[in-house]
Amino acid sequence: MAAEEATPERTLARARLLSVLEQSLRLLHPFMPYITEELWLRLPGVNESLLHPAYAGASATIMLTAFPKRALKTSTRVPSGDASRNRSHLARA
């Protein structure tokens, strides 16, 4: 199998990589505006559909995109067994 062959796994991996890169550029934009704008404009699939709805009809720019949303809610709670173990360790310290 050649590295250039389009397989479902390769397509999925490429899509995931582009999604992570695109959202990372959005998050970095306030700190590195010029470089993130240039990189974002060169990503495949970047167009006006990524803009926040309030800016419909504007030309594509990273400054007008919606802020990335959290995909999954994750719990920050520690399971009760681990929490009690952690507390007892802290009490001894």
Residue pairs with C-beta under 8 A, 6 or more apart in sequence:
1 7
18 43
18 44
18 45
21 43
22 40
22 43
22 46
22 50
23 68
25 36
25 39
25 40
25 43
25 62
26 36
26 40
26 62
26 65
26 67
26 68
27 68
28 36
29 36
29 37
29 40
29 62
29 63
33 63
36 62
37 61
37 62
37 63
40 46
40 62
41 60
41 61
41 62
46 60
47 60
48 56
48 57
48 58
48 59
48 60
50 60
50 65
50 66
51 58
51 60
51 61
51 64
51 65
51 66
52 64
52 65
52 66
53 66
55 64
58 64
78 86
